[in-house]
Amino acid sequence: MYSNFMEHGMEYAKQAVKEDDTGNYSNALKLYMNALEYFQAQLKYEKNQQIVKTIRERCMGYLRRAEEIRAVLDNGGSVPAPNGGVSVAAQPKTSPKPKDGGGKDKEDPEQAKLKAGLDSVIIREKPNVKWSDVAGLENAKQALQEAVILPVKFPQFFTGKRKPWRAFLLYGPPGTGKSYLAKAVATEADSTFFSVSSSDLVSKWMGESEKLVSNLFQMARDSAPSIIFIDEIDSLCGQRGEGNESEASRRIKTGLLVQMQGVGSDDHKVLVLAATNTPYALDQAIRRRFDKRIYIPLPDLKARQHMFKVHLGDTPHNLTESDFEKLAQKTEGFSGSDISVCVKDVLFEPVRKIQDAEYFMKSSDGMWAPCEPKQRGAIKITLQELDAQELASKVLLPPITRADFDKVLARQKPTVSKADLEVHERFTKEFGEEG
C-alpha cells in the first residue's frame, strides 16, 4: 500500500510538469498538489531516511513551483511570460516570481507554503451523513444545530448578547460516533469544513506546526462561515509540563489557545469542533476554551435498534421489528462501531452458507439456491461445481436471518470496558454534559 503512495505521487508529478511545460497552469497546479498529498502520505510510513530525504527535496521543489503558479493565478488569472516573452515553463522551476503590482498585497512565500499544505484538509465534497443517520444523541444534535445551522439560516435570531456556541468538545469511548456526528455537521451545514487530525498539524511541515495552526484559523476566517474539526485533540493538547512534551508541542498548544480565544471574542463565524477518547488528558486551559463539552455515550436501546437497521440497509433479510428489538437488548454495552462490525460480519453469513452448501435447488426462473438434503428438488452439487458449469452467476444468496445474527453475536464481545465508562461518566459530572 505504501509503495502505491510513491507511485501515485510520481505519476501526478510527471503529469504536472507536462501540463506546466505546455502552459496549462491551472491543471498543473492541481496535479502538483495531488502529487504533494501522496508524497506526504508516503513520508508518514517511510522508514528509509535516504528515501525520506529525497522525497522532501522533491516536495520542496514541487511546492515552490505550485506556490509561484497559485500566486500569479490569484493575482491576474494567467501566468505571464517574463523576460521579454520567454515562457515561465522555459525558466528554471524555482526562479520566476509573480508580479505583485508594487508588493503591497504580496503574500509571504512561507504563508503560501503553509496554506498549500492545509488545502488538502478542506472537505470540498459533503460526506452525505444526515442528522437522521445519527442514532440518538438528541442533545448533541440540538446543540450543534444551534451553533451551525441556525446562525446561517436565521442570523436575525443571534443579535445583541445572544451569540451562537463557538467551540464544542465531543468526548466519549472509542466507536460511539464522534467523528460520524462531525460528518453529519459537515453535510447539513452550509459552511466550509476543515477536517484535521493531530498528525496533520504536527507532521505536515516539520518545524512549522505553530504557524500551520494560525494559518488554519486564518483560512477558516477567510472562508467563513466555516467549521474546524480536530480529531484526537488529546494527542495535540495534553497536559502542559508532562515529561514527554516537546518544545514544538508547547508552541502548537499556545497557538491553539490564542486562536481559540480569538474565535470566541469576534464574529468571524468560525466553529471549532474537537473529538477525544481521553478527555482527562486534555490541558485545562484548552478544556476551558470549549463552550460546550458534550459526552457521546454508548448507544441506548433505541439507538442500537436503529443502528442495526441503518447498517443492514437494503440488504435482503427476513428480520421483524421484534427481531431488531431483541438484537438491541442482546447488545447492551456495545458501541456504534461494535454494531457496525457485527453487521458487517453478518453480511458475510449468506456467502459462507453458499460456500459450505452441498445441496442446491433450481427455481422456476433458473436461479440456484442452497437447500437441505431432504428438500424436494434438492440436487447434490457444490458452488465450485456450479462455477465449473458456468452457473455461478445464477446462484442466489439467501436473505439475512435472525439466526445469522445470533451466530455472530455468540463470538463477539463489546470493546468498551466498564472502567472506560466510569472515567467518562466522572468527567461528565465534573466538566461536561450528556449528549
C-alpha positions as CSV (number, residue, x, y, z in Angstrom):
1,M,0.0,0.0,0.0
2,Y,2.8,2.4,1.0
3,S,4.6,2.0,-2.3
4,N,1.4,3.0,-4.1
5,F,1.6,6.4,-2.5
6,M,5.0,6.9,-4.0
7,E,3.9,5.6,-7.4
8,H,0.8,7.8,-7.5
9,G,2.8,10.8,-6.4
10,M,5.4,10.4,-9.1
11,E,2.7,9.9,-11.7
12,Y,0.9,13.1,-10.7
13,A,4.2,15.0,-10.6
14,K,5.1,13.8,-14.1
15,Q,1.7,15.0,-15.4
16,A,2.1,18.3,-13.6
17,V,5.4,19.0,-15.2
18,K,4.0,18.2,-18.6
19,E,1.0,20.5,-18.1
20,D,3.3,23.2,-16.7
21,D,5.6,22.9,-19.8
22,T,2.7,23.3,-22.2
23,G,1.3,26.3,-20.3
24,N,-1.8,24.7,-18.8
25,Y,-1.0,26.2,-15.4
26,S,-4.4,25.7,-13.7
27,N,-4.2,22.0,-14.4
28,A,-0.5,21.9,-13.4
29,L,-1.3,23.4,-10.0
30,K,-4.0,20.8,-9.2
31,L,-1.6,18.0,-10.3
32,Y,1.3,19.4,-8.2
33,M,-1.0,19.5,-5.2
34,N,-2.2,15.9,-5.8
35,A,1.4,14.8,-6.0
36,L,2.3,16.5,-2.8
37,E,-0.6,14.8,-1.0
38,Y,0.7,11.4,-2.0
39,F,4.3,12.2,-1.1
40,Q,3.2,13.4,2.3
41,A,1.3,10.2,2.8
42,Q,4.5,8.2,1.9
43,L,6.5,10.2,4.4
44,K,4.3,9.1,7.2
45,Y,5.2,5.4,6.7
46,E,8.7,5.6,5.1
47,K,11.5,4.2,7.3
48,N,14.5,4.6,5.0
49,Q,16.0,8.0,5.9
50,Q,17.7,8.4,2.5
51,I,14.3,8.0,0.7
52,V,12.7,10.4,3.2
53,K,15.4,13.0,2.3
54,T,14.8,12.5,-1.4
55,I,11.0,12.8,-1.1
56,R,11.3,16.0,1.0
57,E,13.7,17.6,-1.6
58,R,11.2,16.7,-4.3
59,C,8.3,18.1,-2.3
60,M,10.0,21.4,-1.7
61,G,10.7,21.8,-5.4
62,Y,7.2,21.0,-6.5
63,L,5.8,23.1,-3.7
64,R,7.8,26.2,-4.7
65,R,6.6,25.8,-8.3
66,A,2.9,25.4,-7.1
67,E,3.3,28.5,-5.0
68,E,4.5,30.5,-7.9
69,I,1.6,29.4,-10.1
70,R,-1.0,29.8,-7.4
71,A,0.2,33.4,-6.5
72,V,0.2,34.6,-10.1
73,L,-3.2,32.9,-11.0
74,D,-4.7,34.5,-7.9
75,N,-3.5,37.9,-8.9
76,G,-4.1,38.0,-12.6
77,G,-5.8,34.9,-13.7
78,S,-3.0,33.8,-16.0
79,V,0.7,33.2,-15.8
80,P,2.7,35.9,-17.6
81,A,5.7,35.1,-19.7
82,P,8.6,37.0,-18.1
83,N,11.9,38.3,-19.6
84,G,10.6,39.5,-22.9
85,G,8.2,36.8,-23.8
86,V,10.1,33.7,-22.7
87,S,7.6,31.4,-21.2
88,V,7.6,30.6,-17.5
89,A,7.9,26.9,-18.4
90,A,11.2,27.6,-20.1
91,Q,12.7,29.2,-17.0
92,P,14.2,27.3,-14.1
93,K,11.4,25.9,-12.0
94,T,12.3,27.8,-8.8
95,S,13.3,31.2,-10.2
96,P,10.1,33.0,-11.6
97,K,8.4,35.5,-9.2
98,P,4.8,36.7,-9.6
99,K,4.2,40.3,-10.4
100,D,2.5,41.9,-7.5
101,G,2.0,45.5,-8.5
102,G,4.3,47.0,-6.0
103,G,4.3,44.4,-3.4
104,K,1.6,45.8,-1.1
105,D,-0.6,42.7,-1.3
106,K,2.1,40.2,-2.0
107,E,1.7,37.0,0.0
108,D,4.6,35.8,2.1
109,P,6.1,32.7,0.4
110,E,6.2,30.9,3.8
111,Q,2.5,31.6,4.3
112,A,1.7,30.4,0.8
113,K,3.5,27.2,1.5
114,L,1.6,26.6,4.7
115,K,-1.8,27.4,3.1
116,A,-0.9,25.0,0.3
117,G,-0.3,22.3,2.9
118,L,-3.6,23.0,4.5
119,D,-5.5,23.0,1.3
120,S,-5.8,19.2,1.4
121,V,-7.7,19.2,4.7
122,I,-10.6,21.2,3.4
123,I,-13.6,18.9,2.8
124,R,-14.9,20.1,-0.6
125,E,-17.4,17.3,-1.1
126,K,-20.1,16.8,1.6
127,P,-19.8,13.4,3.3
128,N,-23.5,12.7,2.9
129,V,-24.2,11.7,6.5
130,K,-27.5,13.2,7.6
131,W,-28.9,14.0,11.1
132,S,-31.3,11.2,10.7
133,D,-28.4,8.7,10.2
134,V,-27.1,9.6,13.7
135,A,-28.9,7.4,16.2
136,G,-29.8,9.0,19.5
137,L,-27.6,11.9,20.8
138,E,-30.5,14.3,20.6
139,N,-29.0,16.9,23.0
140,A,-25.7,16.9,21.0
141,K,-27.6,17.3,17.7
142,Q,-29.7,20.1,19.0
143,A,-26.7,22.0,20.4
144,L,-24.8,21.6,17.1
145,Q,-27.8,22.8,15.2
146,E,-27.9,25.9,17.4
147,A,-24.3,26.5,16.7
148,V,-24.1,25.6,13.0
149,I,-27.4,25.6,11.2
150,L,-29.5,28.3,12.8
151,P,-26.9,31.1,12.7
152,V,-26.6,30.7,8.9
153,K,-30.3,30.2,8.1
154,F,-31.6,32.7,10.7
155,P,-28.9,35.3,11.5
156,Q,-31.6,37.6,12.9
157,F,-32.0,35.3,15.9
158,F,-28.5,36.0,17.0
159,T,-28.3,39.6,17.9
160,G,-27.2,41.5,20.9
161,K,-26.0,39.2,23.7
162,R,-27.4,36.1,22.0
163,K,-24.3,34.6,20.3
164,P,-24.1,31.0,18.9
165,W,-21.8,28.5,20.5
166,R,-18.3,28.7,19.0
167,A,-16.4,25.7,20.4
168,F,-17.6,22.1,21.0
169,L,-15.7,19.2,22.6
170,L,-17.2,15.8,21.8
171,Y,-15.8,13.1,24.2
172,G,-16.6,9.5,25.0
173,P,-15.4,5.9,24.5
174,P,-14.0,4.9,21.1
175,G,-16.5,4.0,18.4
176,T,-19.5,6.0,19.8
177,G,-19.9,8.2,16.7
178,K,-18.0,11.4,17.5
179,S,-16.4,11.6,14.0
180,Y,-19.7,10.4,12.5
181,L,-21.5,13.3,14.2
182,A,-18.9,15.7,12.8
183,K,-19.6,14.3,9.3
184,A,-23.3,15.0,9.8
185,V,-22.5,18.6,10.7
186,A,-20.4,18.9,7.5
187,T,-23.3,17.5,5.4
188,E,-26.0,19.7,7.0
189,A,-24.1,22.9,7.4
190,D,-23.7,25.4,4.6
191,S,-20.1,26.1,5.7
192,T,-16.6,25.4,4.6
193,F,-15.4,22.3,6.6
194,F,-11.8,21.9,7.6
195,S,-11.1,18.4,9.0
196,V,-7.7,17.9,10.6
197,S,-6.1,15.4,12.9
198,S,-3.2,16.0,15.3
199,S,-0.9,14.3,12.8
200,D,-1.8,16.9,10.1
201,L,-0.7,19.7,12.4
202,V,2.3,18.0,13.9
203,S,4.0,16.4,10.9
204,K,2.7,18.1,7.8
205,W,5.5,20.6,7.7
206,M,8.4,19.8,10.1
207,G,9.2,22.7,12.5
208,E,6.3,24.9,11.3
209,S,3.4,23.4,13.1
210,E,2.6,26.5,15.2
211,K,2.5,28.6,12.0
212,L,0.2,26.0,10.5
213,V,-2.3,26.5,13.4
214,S,-2.5,30.2,12.8
215,N,-2.9,29.8,9.1
216,L,-5.6,27.2,9.6
217,F,-7.7,29.6,11.6
218,Q,-7.0,32.5,9.2
219,M,-8.1,30.4,6.3
220,A,-11.3,29.5,8.3
221,R,-12.0,33.1,8.9
222,D,-11.4,34.0,5.3
223,S,-13.9,31.2,4.3
224,A,-16.5,32.0,7.0
225,P,-18.9,30.6,7.8
226,S,-16.6,27.6,8.5
227,I,-16.0,24.7,10.8
228,I,-12.7,23.4,12.0
229,F,-12.9,19.7,13.2
230,I,-9.8,18.5,15.1
231,D,-9.8,14.8,15.7
232,E,-7.8,13.2,18.5
233,I,-7.2,16.6,20.1
234,D,-5.8,15.0,23.2
235,S,-2.6,13.9,21.4
236,L,-2.1,17.6,20.4
237,C,-3.2,19.3,23.6
238,G,-2.2,17.1,26.5
239,Q,-1.4,18.4,30.0
240,R,1.4,21.0,30.0
241,G,4.5,20.2,31.9
242,E,4.5,16.5,31.0
243,G,7.9,14.9,30.7
244,N,7.4,13.8,27.1
245,E,6.2,17.2,25.9
246,S,8.4,18.8,23.3
247,E,9.1,22.5,22.7
248,A,7.2,22.3,19.4
249,S,4.2,20.7,21.1
250,R,4.1,23.5,23.6
251,R,4.2,26.2,20.9
252,I,1.4,24.4,19.0
253,K,-0.7,24.3,22.1
254,T,-0.1,28.0,22.9
255,G,-1.0,28.9,19.3
256,L,-4.2,26.9,19.5
257,L,-5.1,28.7,22.8
258,V,-4.6,32.1,21.3
259,Q,-6.5,31.3,18.2
260,M,-9.5,29.8,20.1
261,Q,-9.6,32.8,22.3
262,G,-9.9,34.9,19.2
263,V,-12.7,32.8,17.8
264,G,-14.7,33.2,21.0
265,S,-14.3,37.0,21.1
266,D,-15.1,38.0,17.5
267,D,-17.8,37.5,14.9
268,H,-15.9,35.6,12.3
269,K,-18.5,32.7,12.3
270,V,-15.9,30.0,12.9
271,L,-16.9,27.0,14.9
272,V,-14.3,24.7,16.4
273,L,-15.4,21.1,16.8
274,A,-13.0,18.6,18.5
275,A,-13.2,15.0,19.5
276,T,-11.3,12.9,22.0
277,N,-11.5,9.5,23.7
278,T,-9.4,10.7,26.7
279,P,-10.9,14.0,28.0
280,Y,-8.8,13.9,31.2
281,A,-5.7,14.0,29.1
282,L,-6.6,17.5,27.8
283,D,-4.8,20.6,29.1
284,Q,-7.0,22.5,31.5
285,A,-6.7,25.8,29.5
286,I,-7.7,24.1,26.3
287,R,-10.6,22.4,28.0
288,R,-11.9,25.8,29.2
289,R,-11.9,27.2,25.7
290,F,-14.7,24.8,24.7
291,D,-18.1,26.4,25.5
292,K,-19.9,23.0,25.2
293,R,-18.3,19.8,26.4
294,I,-20.7,17.0,25.3
295,Y,-20.5,13.4,26.3
296,I,-21.1,11.0,23.5
297,P,-22.1,7.8,25.4
298,L,-22.7,4.2,24.3
299,P,-25.9,4.0,22.3
300,D,-29.1,3.2,24.2
301,L,-31.6,0.5,23.3
302,K,-33.5,2.6,20.6
303,A,-30.3,3.8,19.1
304,R,-28.9,0.3,18.8
305,Q,-32.1,-0.9,17.2
306,H,-31.8,2.0,14.7
307,M,-28.2,1.2,14.0
308,F,-28.9,-2.4,13.1
309,K,-31.4,-1.2,10.5
310,V,-29.1,1.5,9.1
311,H,-26.1,-0.8,8.7
312,L,-28.3,-3.6,7.1
313,G,-29.6,-1.0,4.6
314,D,-31.4,-2.6,1.7
315,T,-29.7,-6.0,2.1
316,P,-32.4,-8.7,1.7
317,H,-33.4,-10.0,5.2
318,N,-36.4,-11.5,7.0
319,L,-36.0,-9.8,10.3
320,T,-39.1,-8.3,12.0
321,E,-39.3,-5.3,14.2
322,S,-39.4,-7.6,17.2
323,D,-36.1,-9.2,16.0
324,F,-34.4,-5.8,15.8
325,E,-35.6,-5.0,19.3
326,K,-34.2,-8.3,20.7
327,L,-30.9,-7.7,19.0
328,A,-30.7,-4.3,20.6
329,Q,-31.4,-6.0,24.0
330,K,-28.7,-8.5,23.5
331,T,-26.1,-5.9,22.6
332,E,-26.1,-3.9,25.9
333,G,-22.7,-2.3,26.2
334,F,-21.9,-2.3,22.5
335,S,-20.6,0.8,20.8
336,G,-21.8,2.0,17.5
337,S,-18.5,0.7,16.0
338,D,-19.1,-2.7,17.6
339,I,-22.6,-2.9,16.0
340,S,-21.1,-1.9,12.6
341,V,-18.5,-4.7,12.8
342,C,-21.2,-7.2,13.9
343,V,-23.5,-6.3,10.9
344,K,-20.5,-6.4,8.5
345,D,-19.7,-9.9,9.8
346,V,-23.4,-11.0,9.5
347,L,-23.5,-9.8,5.9
348,F,-20.9,-12.5,5.0
349,E,-23.1,-15.3,6.5
350,P,-25.1,-15.9,3.3
351,V,-21.8,-16.1,1.3
352,R,-20.5,-18.7,3.9
353,K,-23.7,-20.7,3.5
354,I,-23.3,-20.7,-0.3
355,Q,-19.6,-21.8,0.0
356,D,-20.4,-24.6,2.5
357,A,-23.6,-25.8,0.8
358,E,-23.6,-29.4,-0.6
359,Y,-27.2,-29.3,-2.0
360,F,-28.8,-26.7,-4.2
361,M,-32.2,-26.5,-5.8
362,K,-33.2,-24.7,-9.0
363,S,-36.2,-22.4,-9.1
364,S,-38.6,-21.9,-12.0
365,D,-36.7,-18.8,-13.1
366,G,-33.5,-20.7,-13.4
367,M,-31.8,-19.4,-10.2
368,W,-30.0,-21.7,-7.8
369,A,-30.3,-21.5,-4.0
370,P,-28.7,-23.7,-1.2
371,C,-31.1,-26.1,0.4
372,E,-31.4,-29.0,2.8
373,P,-30.7,-32.6,1.5
374,K,-34.2,-33.8,2.1
375,Q,-35.9,-30.8,0.5
376,R,-37.9,-31.5,-2.6
377,G,-35.9,-30.8,-5.8
378,A,-32.5,-30.8,-3.9
379,I,-29.5,-31.7,-6.1
380,K,-26.2,-32.7,-4.7
381,I,-23.8,-30.1,-6.1
382,T,-21.3,-27.6,-4.7
383,L,-20.6,-23.9,-5.6
384,Q,-17.4,-24.9,-7.3
385,E,-19.2,-27.5,-9.4
386,L,-21.8,-24.9,-10.4
387,D,-19.0,-22.5,-11.2
388,A,-17.3,-25.1,-13.4
389,Q,-20.6,-25.4,-15.3
390,E,-20.7,-21.5,-15.7
391,L,-23.8,-21.3,-13.5
392,A,-22.2,-19.3,-10.6
393,S,-23.8,-16.1,-11.8
394,K,-27.2,-17.7,-11.3
395,V,-26.6,-18.6,-7.6
396,L,-29.0,-16.6,-5.4
397,L,-27.7,-15.5,-1.9
398,P,-30.2,-16.4,0.9
399,P,-31.6,-13.5,2.9
400,I,-30.1,-12.5,6.3
401,T,-31.8,-14.2,9.2
402,R,-32.1,-13.7,12.9
403,A,-30.1,-16.9,13.3
404,D,-27.2,-15.3,11.4
405,F,-27.0,-12.5,14.0
406,D,-27.2,-15.0,16.9
407,K,-24.3,-16.9,15.4
408,V,-22.1,-13.8,15.1
409,L,-23.1,-12.3,18.5
410,A,-22.1,-15.6,20.2
411,R,-18.5,-14.9,19.3
412,Q,-18.4,-11.1,19.5
413,K,-17.8,-9.1,22.7
414,P,-18.1,-5.3,23.4
415,T,-14.8,-3.4,23.1
416,V,-15.6,-0.7,25.8
417,S,-14.9,-1.7,29.4
418,K,-16.7,-0.6,32.5
419,A,-13.6,1.2,33.7
420,D,-13.6,3.3,30.5
421,L,-17.2,4.2,31.0
422,E,-16.6,5.2,34.6
423,V,-13.9,7.6,33.6
424,H,-16.1,9.4,31.1
425,E,-19.1,9.5,33.5
426,R,-16.9,11.0,36.2
427,F,-15.6,13.6,33.7
428,T,-19.2,14.4,32.7
429,K,-20.1,15.1,36.3
430,E,-17.2,17.4,36.8
431,F,-16.9,19.2,33.4
432,G,-19.4,18.1,30.8
433,E,-23.0,17.4,29.9
434,E,-24.9,14.5,28.5
435,G,-25.2,14.2,24.7
